[in-house]
Structure formats: C-alpha cells, structure tokens
C-alpha cells in the first residue's frame, strides 16, 4: 500500500525505529538469513517480500506496529474520506441481491467496511453478511472496534474468516491489496533474463543478488516485454526485441494474478471490485520505465531500499492490470470495467456526495473537500489508482464504468 502523500524518494534514516522494533527487525533478518543459508545462499525476492511483510508476529502486516493512518506509514483512500466508501457502496448496491454477502480482503483499519456498511444501511440495502478475511489478531480487534463504534446492527452483520471461502455469492472487495502481494523481480539485458533475489551481506544484513532466471520465468518475461514493447515501436519493434533495453529491471506479480484466479474461481455469482495503483501492460512495461515499480514506505517517506529495517516498512509494487484481467478470464469471469479511480468515483456520485456534506463544521468541511481533491487529482491518486471489476452471472452495466471504461486498453 502506498503513502499517497509521500515525498520523493529519500531514505528515512532521520526517523529511526524504536529499540524494540529494531530488535524485531534484526530477528527477522536472522530468520531470513537462516532460510538463505538452507537454500544454498539465495532466495527469490518474492520469498523475501513474503516474510518481510507477513512473518508471524514480526512481519510488517502481522506485527504489532500501527501501519495505517496518520500515525502509521501511509494513508489509504477510506482513511482520507468516508465518501470513498460511500461511492464503493453505490457500486456494491447495484450488484448485491437480497441473500448476498460482501467479502473484503485487506480490510486494514476497518475504515472501508464501516463506510460501506453505513452507506448500505442508510440505503436500506445491507447485505446478508459482511465477511472480512483477516489473519492478524491485532487488525481484527481494530476492525471490530471501528465497526462497533458505527453501530451494533452493523457489527452483527460482520464475521471474520481465517481463509478464503469455498463459495462466494455477492461482492468481493479489495482496496490496495494486490500491490502488497509478493513479486518476482527480473533484469533483462539484451535478451538474457536474470532473476533478482536476496543473499546475505555479512552476518546481519541482506542485499540484492541475481542469477539466471529459470525457463518458465524467462519465457514469461520475454512474452510480456515483447507484447508491451510492440505497442510502443509498432509491429516492426518485435524485430529488435532481443537487443533492446539494456539493463531493464521490473517485476512480475505472479501471486496477485494467482490470487485473482483463485478468488474468481470461487465466485459462484456476483462481482469482484479491485482498487489499486498500476497500469495496463503496455504502460507497466514501458521501455522508459527501466527501474521497475518497487517502492518502500516508512512514516510517510518513500524510498527504494527494501532491505532497510525488514518488517518495519511497507514494500509494494504497482499492478499489471492486464495480467490481472487475464487471470480473471482464466477463472471464467467476465470483465465489467476498468477506469481511473477519479472516473470511477465520479460515476458513483462523489461530487453529489461532496455537495451534500454539512458545512456546520467549516474546518471538517474544508478537510473533506481537500481529501476529495486528492482522490480525484491526476497528480495525486485520481489517475495512478485504477478500479477494475469482474463478474459472473451479472449484467455488464456497472455504474462506476459508465463514462470512461478503458477495458479495451487491457
């Protein structure tokens, strides 16, 4: 998940963690180092990212640190403005049947769940249940408190799950989830493909290390780059493909695509709405984007060192939405729309909701209008963030994609 308000990249050393947090990070480095040793001195970056973010008890999302909101490392859209969730609820209401449920992944602080449920309550369109898939006990408790504060009748609708449901009928929500799924990192050099992984850098530090990519990864890299670069060079661009782009570094989000396919296969009827930041493939693998999209976030500072304080900083990568769409198609889902976050929110009535806000508290009204501007602005979240939707046995008339549907660009 990104810090939408993070300054340009700079190492956040001036904001060093506290002693206990540093001790946890050092313990995580020790554990990862042991795995590297057992694996012969090298592990893929996806495995490192998995442990750095999700290691039980001391990973970034599974540890005790407060990662969301002004006191954490980034602020997500639902925490900026409750109007974000109200717009999501408008789209959910169109898809929900009387006996359907909503299943949310990556619920974080619980802000989106509160907003969606509150808006659906106001519209008298509450789902049969609202399931949150969450493994972290601390996040479950935080979500429970947030929902309870919004009303017992909402809390009664919510259930927490340890694993993906076997069958889903209703709506799947995931806001800023795919970007936090581990990625494989590669380097392309004149037709040769190398996988960038992690090795020891001394007894208590980790660093980049690469080796020739295995056959399947190398083939996937070649296919994706060939497809993307042909978009920019015309059909003739394929002829120079093997010699192009010296030292081109990027990522492949295999786990995100596998997750979409798995969830999609269990969506018996209904829709899946994903909001995240990224590009269609021809933009993701643009020839000039030759250092990839991997970013780290610590206390609202963005930087490029994934080995700084493992377990204490967020590590993210942008989403290849073409890959996501292909994964959904393999699961038998229909594409229902693809649009910028700004256009999706506008189609779901964001400006009307903003105009209806009370001005009794002028300071709060001003704060909310500034938040709406950030959600919509091309220079902030409006264009970089996208909404994409898939469905099974639902009409292709989603409210959020009425005016600027870009699915043809996938």
VOPAGU-2260 file (C-alpha; in pm, 1 decimal, decimal comma):
REM VOPAGU-2260
SITE   aa  ch    i         X         Y         Z
SITE  UNK   A    0       0,0       0,0       0,0
SITE  UNK   A    1     138,2     339,6     -88,9
SITE  UNK   A    2     170,0     661,7     101,1
SITE  UNK   A    3     -33,5     882,4    -127,8
SITE  UNK   A    4     122,6    1186,0      33,7
SITE  UNK   A    5     479,1    1053,2      47,0
SITE  UNK   A    6     750,9    1292,8     -67,1
SITE  UNK   A    7    1000,2    1198,9    -334,5
SITE  UNK   A    8    1227,3     906,4    -254,1
SITE  UNK   A    9    1466,6     964,7      31,4
SITE  UNK   A   10    1598,7     724,2     290,7
SITE  UNK   A   11    1405,0     782,3     614,0
SITE  UNK   A   12    1706,9     739,1     843,1
SITE  UNK   A   13    1615,9    1052,3    1038,6
SITE  UNK   A   14    1308,1     869,3    1168,2
SITE  UNK   A   15    1476,2     556,4    1303,1
SITE  UNK   A   16    1252,6     297,1    1473,0
SITE  UNK   A   17    1248,3     240,9    1846,5
SITE  UNK   A   18    1474,3     -14,6    2011,9
SITE  UNK   A   19    1214,9    -294,6    2038,4
SITE  UNK   A   20    1110,2    -250,6    1676,5
SITE  UNK   A   21    1473,8    -264,9    1568,2
SITE  UNK   A   22    1520,5    -581,9    1772,2
SITE  UNK   A   23    1221,2    -739,6    1593,9
SITE  UNK   A   24    1366,2    -637,4    1258,0
SITE  UNK   A   25    1701,6    -791,2    1346,3
SITE  UNK   A   26    1527,0   -1113,0    1448,7
SITE  UNK   A   27    1351,7   -1120,4    1112,9
SITE  UNK   A   28    1682,9   -1071,4     932,7
SITE  UNK   A   29    1824,8   -1360,9    1135,2
SITE  UNK   A   30    1535,7   -1589,2    1035,0
SITE  UNK   A   31    1556,3   -1493,4     669,4
SITE  UNK   A   32    1933,0   -1541,0     680,0
SITE  UNK   A   33    1882,7   -1895,2     805,3
SITE  UNK   A   34    1645,8   -1965,0     516,1
SITE  UNK   A   35    1900,1   -1822,0     271,7
SITE  UNK   A   36    2168,6   -2048,9     416,2
SITE  UNK   A   37    1942,3   -2353,7     395,3
SITE  UNK   A   38    1859,3   -2269,1      33,2
SITE  UNK   A   39    2224,9   -2254,8     -67,1
SITE  UNK   A   40    2284,4   -1881,4     -30,6
SITE  UNK   A   41    1998,3   -1729,1    -230,7
SITE  UNK   A   42    1620,2   -1686,5    -222,4
SITE  UNK   A   43    1389,3   -1512,9    -467,4
SITE  UNK   A   44    1275,2   -1161,7    -386,1
SITE  UNK   A   45     914,6   -1281,9    -370,6
SITE  UNK   A   46    1004,4   -1511,4     -81,6
SITE  UNK   A   47    1188,0   -1229,8      96,1
SITE  UNK   A   48     893,4    -993,7      45,8
SITE  UNK   A   49     653,6   -1256,8     180,0
SITE  UNK   A   50     847,7   -1289,6     503,4
SITE  UNK   A   51     920,7    -917,9     540,8
SITE  UNK   A   52     551,4    -834,1     518,5
SITE  UNK   A   53     379,2   -1137,1     670,6
SITE  UNK   A   54     619,0   -1323,8     902,8
SITE  UNK   A   55     404,2   -1423,0    1203,9
SITE  UNK   A   56     441,9   -1178,3    1489,3
SITE  UNK   A   57     714,2    -960,0    1338,4
SITE  UNK   A   58     625,1    -906,0     972,2
SITE  UNK   A   59     510,6    -564,3     859,8
SITE  UNK   A   60     140,2    -652,4     842,1
SITE  UNK   A   61     142,8    -924,3    1106,9
SITE  UNK   A   62     345,5    -747,4    1376,2
SITE  UNK   A   63     244,8    -500,2    1647,2
SITE  UNK   A   64     323,6    -179,2    1458,8
SITE  UNK   A   65      49,0      65,9    1363,2
SITE  UNK   A   66      87,4      88,9     985,9
SITE  UNK   A   67    -233,1     266,6     875,1
SITE  UNK   A   68    -331,5     631,5     907,0
SITE  UNK   A   69    -154,1     947,1    1014,5
SITE  UNK   A   70      29,0     763,5    1294,0
SITE  UNK   A   71     149,8     490,5    1060,0
SITE  UNK   A   72     334,4     479,4     729,2
SITE  UNK   A   73      62,6     562,8     477,5
SITE  UNK   A   74    -296,9     676,3     447,7
SITE  UNK   A   75    -538,6     483,2     228,3
SITE  UNK   A   76    -836,1     633,8      46,7
SITE  UNK   A   77   -1100,8     525,3     304,6
SITE  UNK   A   78    -897,2     692,7     577,9
SITE  UNK   A   79    -881,8    1015,8     378,8
SITE  UNK   A   80   -1255,5    1049,1     332,9
SITE  UNK   A   81   -1568,4     849,7     419,3
SITE  UNK   A   82   -1701,8     949,2      77,1
SITE  UNK   A   83   -1469,2     695,1     -82,5
SITE  UNK   A   84   -1650,4     408,5      87,7
SITE  UNK   A   85   -1988,5     561,4      11,2
SITE  UNK   A   86   -1903,3     552,6    -358,5
SITE  UNK   A   87   -1790,4     190,2    -328,7
SITE  UNK   A   88   -2124,2     117,0    -160,3
SITE  UNK   A   89   -2313,6     264,6    -456,8
SITE  UNK   A   90   -2147,5      12,1    -684,3
SITE  UNK   A   91   -2195,5    -273,0    -436,2
SITE  UNK   A   92   -2567,2    -196,0    -405,9
SITE  UNK   A   93   -2611,2    -240,8    -780,5
SITE  UNK   A   94   -2458,6    -587,8    -764,8
SITE  UNK   A   95   -2599,9    -716,8    -434,7
SITE  UNK   A   96   -2901,7    -944,4    -413,8
SITE  UNK   A   97   -3117,0    -989,7    -104,6
SITE  UNK   A   98   -2927,3   -1300,5      13,0
SITE  UNK   A   99   -2579,1   -1194,4     -93,8
SITE  UNK   A  100   -2276,4   -1109,5     113,5
SITE  UNK   A  101   -1974,4    -885,5      78,3
SITE  UNK   A  102   -1630,7   -1039,8     127,7
SITE  UNK   A  103   -1349,1    -791,6     191,5
SITE  UNK   A  104    -979,6    -873,2     174,8
SITE  UNK   A  105    -716,0    -646,1     324,8
SITE  UNK   A  106    -959,3    -458,6     547,6
SITE  UNK   A  107    -676,9    -285,1     735,0
SITE  UNK   A  108    -812,5     -42,2     992,2
SITE  UNK   A  109   -1173,4    -132,8     908,3
SITE  UNK   A  110   -1246,0     211,9     762,3
SITE  UNK   A  111   -1379,1      83,7     430,4
SITE  UNK   A  112   -1603,3    -173,8     597,8
SITE  UNK   A  113   -1751,4      95,0     822,4
SITE  UNK   A  114   -1816,0     328,1     529,8
SITE  UNK   A  115   -1968,3      65,1     302,3
SITE  UNK   A  116   -2189,8     -81,1     571,8
SITE  UNK   A  117   -2303,0     263,1     692,4
SITE  UNK   A  118   -2392,9     372,3     339,8
SITE  UNK   A  119   -2579,7      49,0     267,4
SITE  UNK   A  120   -2765,4      84,0     598,6
SITE  UNK   A  121   -2872,0     434,9     500,0
SITE  UNK   A  122   -2990,7     299,7     164,8
SITE  UNK   A  123   -3167,9       5,8     334,8
SITE  UNK   A  124   -2958,9    -231,0     128,5
SITE  UNK   A  125   -2744,3    -410,0     387,2
SITE  UNK   A  126   -2603,1    -744,3     270,0
SITE  UNK   A  127   -2686,0   -1068,0     443,7
SITE  UNK   A  128   -2336,9   -1061,2     590,5
SITE  UNK   A  129   -2005,1    -881,9     558,4
SITE  UNK   A  130   -1711,1   -1119,0     577,6
SITE  UNK   A  131   -1357,7    -995,3     641,1
SITE  UNK   A  132   -1072,8   -1231,8     557,7
SITE  UNK   A  133    -809,5   -1141,7     816,7
SITE  UNK   A  134    -532,6   -1342,6     982,9
SITE  UNK   A  135    -390,5   -1071,9    1208,9
SITE  UNK   A  136    -543,5   -1077,0    1557,9
SITE  UNK   A  137    -446,3    -714,5    1619,5
SITE  UNK   A  138    -607,0    -596,3    1296,7
SITE  UNK   A  139    -921,0    -799,2    1369,1
SITE  UNK   A  140    -957,3    -624,4    1701,6
SITE  UNK   A  141    -900,9    -284,1    1544,9
SITE  UNK   A  142   -1160,8    -358,9    1277,9
SITE  UNK   A  143   -1406,2    -484,4    1539,5
SITE  UNK   A  144   -1374,3    -164,8    1742,4
SITE  UNK   A  145   -1422,4      55,6    1438,6
SITE  UNK   A  146   -1734,1    -127,5    1323,2
SITE  UNK   A  147   -1881,8    -144,4    1672,8
SITE  UNK   A  148   -1843,1     232,8    1703,9
SITE  UNK   A  149   -2060,1     269,6    1392,9
SITE  UNK   A  150   -2344,8      67,2    1543,7
SITE  UNK   A  151   -2421,2    -273,9    1687,9
SITE  UNK   A  152   -2653,3    -351,9    1397,2
SITE  UNK   A  153   -2352,3    -327,6    1164,5
SITE  UNK   A  154   -2126,7    -536,0    1385,0
SITE  UNK   A  155   -2392,0    -809,1    1391,4
SITE  UNK   A  156   -2355,9    -843,8    1014,3
SITE  UNK   A  157   -1977,9    -890,7    1023,1
SITE  UNK   A  158   -1789,0   -1216,2    1051,2
SITE  UNK   A  159   -1416,0   -1275,5    1037,0
SITE  UNK   A  160   -1261,9   -1557,2     834,1
SITE  UNK   A  161    -920,0   -1721,7     858,7
SITE  UNK   A  162    -921,3   -1839,4     498,1
SITE  UNK   A  163   -1078,4   -1782,4     160,6
SITE  UNK   A  164   -1442,5   -1902,3     148,9
SITE  UNK   A  165   -1507,1   -2207,5     -65,4
SITE  UNK   A  166   -1802,8   -2036,9    -235,7
SITE  UNK   A  167   -1890,7   -1668,6    -269,6
SITE  UNK   A  168   -2219,3   -1520,6    -379,6
SITE  UNK   A  169   -2219,0   -1142,4    -374,9
SITE  UNK   A  170   -1937,9    -889,6    -396,8
SITE  UNK   A  171   -1564,3    -924,5    -336,5
SITE  UNK   A  172   -1382,0    -605,7    -233,9
SITE  UNK   A  173   -1007,4    -548,6    -222,6
SITE  UNK   A  174    -870,2    -196,3    -183,8
SITE  UNK   A  175    -490,6    -169,7    -207,0
SITE  UNK   A  176    -437,1    -542,0    -165,9
SITE  UNK   A  177    -271,2    -655,2    -488,1
SITE  UNK   A  178      17,8    -408,8    -454,2
SITE  UNK   A  179     122,8    -572,3    -126,2
SITE  UNK   A  180     144,5    -923,4    -271,5
SITE  UNK   A  181     499,2   -1052,5    -324,9
SITE  UNK   A  182     650,8   -1006,7    -669,8
SITE  UNK   A  183     936,0   -1165,0    -860,4
SITE  UNK   A  184    1197,8    -915,2    -976,2
SITE  UNK   A  185    1387,9    -959,7   -1300,8
SITE  UNK   A  186    1658,1    -789,3   -1502,6
SITE  UNK   A  187    1656,6    -805,4   -1880,7
SITE  UNK   A  188    1984,3    -748,0   -2061,9
SITE  UNK   A  189    1995,7    -788,2   -2441,5
SITE  UNK   A  190    1779,0   -1095,4   -2449,5
SITE  UNK   A  191    1909,2   -1258,6   -2132,3
SITE  UNK   A  192    1682,7   -1272,0   -1826,3
SITE  UNK   A  193    1809,7   -1275,4   -1469,1
SITE  UNK   A  194    1604,8   -1313,6   -1152,0
SITE  UNK   A  195    1694,6   -1069,7    -877,1
SITE  UNK   A  196    1686,5   -1227,4    -533,9
SITE  UNK   A  197    1832,2   -1189,0    -188,2
SITE  UNK   A  198    2157,6   -1307,0     -28,5
SITE  UNK   A  199    2347,4   -1228,7     287,1
SITE  UNK   A  200    2561,3    -914,8     300,1
SITE  UNK   A  201    2762,4   -1001,1     606,3
SITE  UNK   A  202    2633,9   -1172,0     919,4
SITE  UNK   A  203    2340,0    -937,4     991,9
SITE  UNK   A  204    2243,4    -772,1     664,4
SITE  UNK   A  205    2078,2    -864,8     335,2
SITE  UNK   A  206    2121,3    -736,7     -19,0
SITE  UNK   A  207    2035,1    -795,2    -383,3
SITE  UNK   A  208    2182,1   -1094,3    -564,9
SITE  UNK   A  209    2084,3   -1230,4    -904,0
SITE  UNK   A  210    2112,7   -1546,1   -1106,7
SITE  UNK   A  211    1990,5   -1660,3   -1449,9
SITE  UNK   A  212    1612,4   -1691,8   -1449,5
SITE  UNK   A  213    1458,8   -2036,1   -1471,7
SITE  UNK   A  214    1299,4   -2131,1   -1802,0
SITE  UNK   A  215     933,5   -2052,6   -1720,0
SITE  UNK   A  216    1015,3   -1710,9   -1569,5
SITE  UNK   A  217    1241,8   -1618,7   -1858,9
SITE  UNK   A  218     969,7   -1710,4   -2107,2
SITE  UNK   A  219     706,5   -1507,3   -1921,8
SITE  UNK   A  220     938,0   -1205,7   -1913,5
SITE  UNK   A  221    1008,7   -1232,0   -2286,4
SITE  UNK   A  222     640,9   -1269,0   -2371,7
SITE  UNK   A  223     535,4    -970,5   -2162,7
SITE  UNK   A  224     811,4    -740,0   -2277,2
SITE  UNK   A  225     760,6    -836,9   -2640,3
SITE  UNK   A  226     388,6    -761,6   -2609,6
SITE  UNK   A  227     443,0    -429,3   -2432,3
SITE  UNK   A  228     729,1    -301,0   -2643,7
SITE  UNK   A  229     548,2    -380,8   -2968,2
SITE  UNK   A  230     284,0    -129,6   -2854,7
SITE  UNK   A  231     547,8     143,9   -2848,5
SITE  UNK   A  232     755,5      51,6   -3153,2
SITE  UNK   A  233     486,3     -75,5   -3388,9
SITE  UNK   A  234     489,5    -421,0   -3541,5
SITE  UNK   A  235     849,7    -371,7   -3651,3
SITE  UNK   A  236     951,5    -330,2   -3287,7
SITE  UNK   A  237     946,9    -703,7   -3241,0
SITE  UNK   A  238    1243,3    -740,0   -3476,3
SITE  UNK   A  239    1474,4    -551,9   -3239,2
SITE  UNK   A  240    1330,7    -707,2   -2926,5
SITE  UNK   A  241    1628,5    -929,9   -2840,6
SITE  UNK   A  242    1880,1    -644,8   -2846,7
SITE  UNK   A  243    1664,3    -375,2   -2688,6
SITE  UNK   A  244    1663,1    -228,5   -2339,5
SITE  UNK   A  245    1999,9    -289,2   -2181,6
SITE  UNK   A  246    1955,5    -348,2   -1806,1
SITE  UNK   A  247    1579,2    -326,3   -1787,7
SITE  UNK   A  248    1454,3    -407,2   -1433,4
SITE  UNK   A  249    1090,9    -474,7   -1343,7
SITE  UNK   A  250     855,3    -713,7   -1166,8
SITE  UNK   A  251     601,6    -985,3   -1235,8
SITE  UNK   A  252     310,9   -1010,7    -992,2
SITE  UNK   A  253     252,3   -1383,9   -1013,7
SITE  UNK   A  254      96,2   -1408,2    -667,9
SITE  UNK   A  255    -151,0   -1127,3    -731,8
SITE  UNK   A  256    -260,9   -1289,7   -1054,6
SITE  UNK   A  257    -290,5   -1630,8    -888,3
SITE  UNK   A  258    -497,9   -1474,3    -608,5
SITE  UNK   A  259    -738,8   -1319,3    -858,7
SITE  UNK   A  260    -775,5   -1652,3   -1038,0
SITE  UNK   A  261    -835,9   -1840,4    -712,0
SITE  UNK   A  262   -1091,0   -1595,7    -574,7
SITE  UNK   A  263   -1254,6   -1572,7    -914,8
SITE  UNK   A  264   -1295,2   -1949,9    -932,3
SITE  UNK   A  265   -1484,3   -1940,6    -600,8
SITE  UNK   A  266   -1709,2   -1653,3    -704,2
SITE  UNK   A  267   -2015,7   -1857,3    -794,5
SITE  UNK   A  268   -2224,4   -1549,4    -870,7
SITE  UNK   A  269   -2154,8   -1182,2    -827,3
SITE  UNK   A  270   -1875,9    -932,5    -884,4
SITE  UNK   A  271   -1520,0    -857,2    -779,7
SITE  UNK   A  272   -1410,9    -494,2    -739,2
SITE  UNK   A  273   -1039,1    -421,2    -704,4
SITE  UNK   A  274    -893,8     -74,1    -647,4
SITE  UNK   A  275    -517,8     -32,4    -664,9
SITE  UNK   A  276    -240,2     156,5    -834,8
SITE  UNK   A  277     -77,6      42,4   -1154,4
SITE  UNK   A  278    -105,3      31,5   -1530,8
SITE  UNK   A  279    -216,2    -183,3   -1823,2
SITE  UNK   A  280      73,8    -389,0   -1954,6
SITE  UNK   A  281     191,8    -158,6   -2232,2
SITE  UNK   A  282     233,9     116,7   -1970,5
SITE  UNK   A  283     363,0    -107,2   -1691,3
SITE  UNK   A  284     648,2    -234,9   -1908,6
SITE  UNK   A  285     707,2      92,1   -2091,4
SITE  UNK   A  286    1061,6      90,6   -2236,2
SITE  UNK   A  287    1146,4     400,8   -2033,9
SITE  UNK   A  288    1024,8     251,9   -1704,0
SITE  UNK   A  289    1351,0      60,5   -1676,5
SITE  UNK   A  290    1398,1      56,5   -1298,3
SITE  UNK   A  291    1067,3    -109,5   -1214,1
SITE  UNK   A  292     796,3      -0,5    -972,6
SITE  UNK   A  293     915,7    -146,6    -641,5
SITE  UNK   A  294     879,3     109,3    -358,8
SITE  UNK   A  295     906,3     115,2      20,0
SITE  UNK   A  296     721,5     333,4     271,2
SITE  UNK   A  297     813,4     425,9     625,7
SITE  UNK   A  298     639,8     701,1     823,9
SITE  UNK   A  299     510,2     870,6     510,6
SITE  UNK   A  300     852,0     869,0     343,4
SITE  UNK   A  301     902,3     679,1      17,7
SITE  UNK   A  302    1233,9     521,4     -78,8
SITE  UNK   A  303    1388,9     236,9    -278,5
SITE  UNK   A  304    1571,9      15,7     -26,0
SITE  UNK   A  305    1368,0    -297,2      56,9
SITE  UNK   A  306    1639,5    -417,6     295,9
SITE  UNK   A  307    1618,5    -120,8     530,7
SITE  UNK   A  308    1457,4    -243,2     855,1
SITE  UNK   A  309    1278,8    -555,4     724,1
SITE  UNK   A  310     940,9    -597,9     890,1
SITE  UNK   A  311     913,6    -228,4     978,9
SITE  UNK   A  312     845,4     -76,8     636,7
SITE  UNK   A  313     594,1    -142,3     363,4
SITE  UNK   A  314     716,0    -292,4      35,7
SITE  UNK   A  315     492,6    -253,4    -268,0
SITE  UNK   A  316     487,9    -288,3    -645,1
SITE  UNK   A  317     244,8    -148,7    -898,8
SITE  UNK   A  318     -16,2    -376,2   -1053,1
SITE  UNK   A  319      -7,3    -506,1   -1410,9
SITE  UNK   A  320    -381,4    -483,6   -1471,1
SITE  UNK   A  321    -355,1    -672,0   -1799,9
SITE  UNK   A  322    -216,3    -968,5   -1608,8
SITE  UNK   A  323    -494,8    -937,2   -1354,5
SITE  UNK   A  324    -757,2    -931,9   -1632,7
SITE  UNK   A  325    -605,1   -1240,0   -1795,4
SITE  UNK   A  326    -610,7   -1423,9   -1461,5
SITE  UNK   A  327    -977,4   -1336,6   -1411,9
SITE  UNK   A  328   -1057,6   -1454,7   -1761,9
SITE  UNK   A  329    -887,4   -1787,0   -1693,7
SITE  UNK   A  330   -1117,2   -1825,4   -1393,5
SITE  UNK   A  331   -1419,1   -1779,3   -1620,9
SITE  UNK   A  332   -1505,5   -1425,3   -1512,3
SITE  UNK   A  333   -1630,5   -1150,9   -1741,8
SITE  UNK   A  334   -1464,6    -809,2   -1740,6
SITE  UNK   A  335   -1713,0    -548,8   -1614,3
SITE  UNK   A  336   -1496,2    -238,0   -1637,1
SITE  UNK   A  337   -1159,8     -67,7   -1598,1
SITE  UNK   A  338   -1125,5     300,6   -1516,9
SITE  UNK   A  339    -918,6     553,2   -1329,2
SITE  UNK   A  340   -1012,9     593,7    -964,9
SITE  UNK   A  341   -1122,9     950,8   -1037,0
SITE  UNK   A  342   -1365,6     849,7   -1311,5
SITE  UNK   A  343   -1499,3     555,1   -1109,5
SITE  UNK   A  344   -1571,4     776,0    -805,8
SITE  UNK   A  345   -1730,0    1046,0   -1019,3
SITE  UNK   A  346   -1958,3     792,0   -1188,3
SITE  UNK   A  347   -2055,4     664,2    -844,0
SITE  UNK   A  348   -2165,7    1012,5    -734,4
SITE  UNK   A  349   -1867,2    1152,2    -545,0
SITE  UNK   A  350   -1936,6    1515,0    -634,8
SITE  UNK   A  351   -2302,5    1489,2    -532,0
SITE  UNK   A  352   -2198,1    1332,9    -201,8
SITE  UNK   A  353   -1943,1    1609,5    -151,9
SITE  UNK   A  354   -2200,6    1880,9    -224,0
SITE  UNK   A  355   -2436,0    1727,2      32,0
SITE  UNK   A  356   -2183,0    1747,8     316,4
SITE  UNK   A  357   -2278,6    1968,8     607,8
SITE  UNK   A  358   -2088,6    2296,9     644,1
SITE  UNK   A  359   -2172,6    2340,5    1009,8
SITE  UNK   A  360   -1813,5    2247,1    1097,0
SITE  UNK   A  361   -1619,8    2455,3     847,0
SITE  UNK   A  362   -1283,5    2304,7     941,4
SITE  UNK   A  363   -1408,0    1950,0     883,6
SITE  UNK   A  364   -1580,5    2051,2     560,3
SITE  UNK   A  365   -1255,3    2204,3     434,8
SITE  UNK   A  366   -1060,7    1892,4     530,7
SITE  UNK   A  367   -1306,8    1673,0     344,0
SITE  UNK   A  368   -1302,7    1883,8      28,2
SITE  UNK   A  369    -922,9    1868,9      28,0
SITE  UNK   A  370    -944,0    1490,3      65,9
SITE  UNK   A  371   -1181,6    1467,8    -230,0
SITE  UNK   A  372    -938,8    1671,9    -436,7
SITE  UNK   A  373    -663,2    1421,9    -356,1
SITE  UNK   A  374    -884,6    1129,7    -451,5
SITE  UNK   A  375    -960,0    1288,8    -789,4
SITE  UNK   A  376    -645,4    1478,2    -884,2
SITE  UNK   A  377    -434,2    1336,1   -1166,5
SITE  UNK   A  378    -123,0    1447,6    -978,1
SITE  UNK   A  379    -222,0    1251,4    -665,5
SITE  UNK   A  380    -446,6     941,8    -664,2
SITE  UNK   A  381    -702,1    1010,4    -935,7
SITE  UNK   A  382    -513,5     869,9   -1233,1
SITE  UNK   A  383    -247,0     639,1   -1087,3
SITE  UNK   A  384    -510,8     441,1    -895,4
SITE  UNK   A  385    -749,6     231,5   -1101,7
SITE  UNK   A  386   -1072,3      43,5   -1042,5
SITE  UNK   A  387   -1122,1    -286,8   -1219,8
SITE  UNK   A  388   -1419,7    -521,7   -1193,6
SITE  UNK   A  389   -1505,3    -875,0   -1298,4
SITE  UNK   A  390   -1819,9   -1078,1   -1258,8
SITE  UNK   A  391   -2006,8   -1398,4   -1309,7
SITE  UNK   A  392   -2377,5   -1401,7   -1399,4
SITE  UNK   A  393   -2419,6   -1026,5   -1351,0
SITE  UNK   A  394   -2517,6    -765,8   -1614,1
SITE  UNK   A  395   -2244,7    -566,7   -1784,8
SITE  UNK   A  396   -2380,7    -226,8   -1679,3
SITE  UNK   A  397   -2171,4    -129,0   -1375,9
SITE  UNK   A  398   -2241,0     224,8   -1254,8
SITE  UNK   A  399   -1875,9     302,8   -1188,8
SITE  UNK   A  400   -1770,9     245,4   -1550,1
SITE  UNK   A  401   -2047,1     426,3   -1738,6
SITE  UNK   A  402   -1847,1     709,5   -1890,6
SITE  UNK   A  403   -1475,8     621,9   -1924,5
SITE  UNK   A  404   -1442,4     244,0   -1942,3
SITE  UNK   A  405   -1087,3     158,2   -2050,8
SITE  UNK   A  406   -1108,5    -218,5   -2060,7
SITE  UNK   A  407   -1017,5    -213,9   -2431,5
SITE  UNK   A  408    -670,7     -93,1   -2325,7
SITE  UNK   A  409    -604,8    -403,3   -2119,5
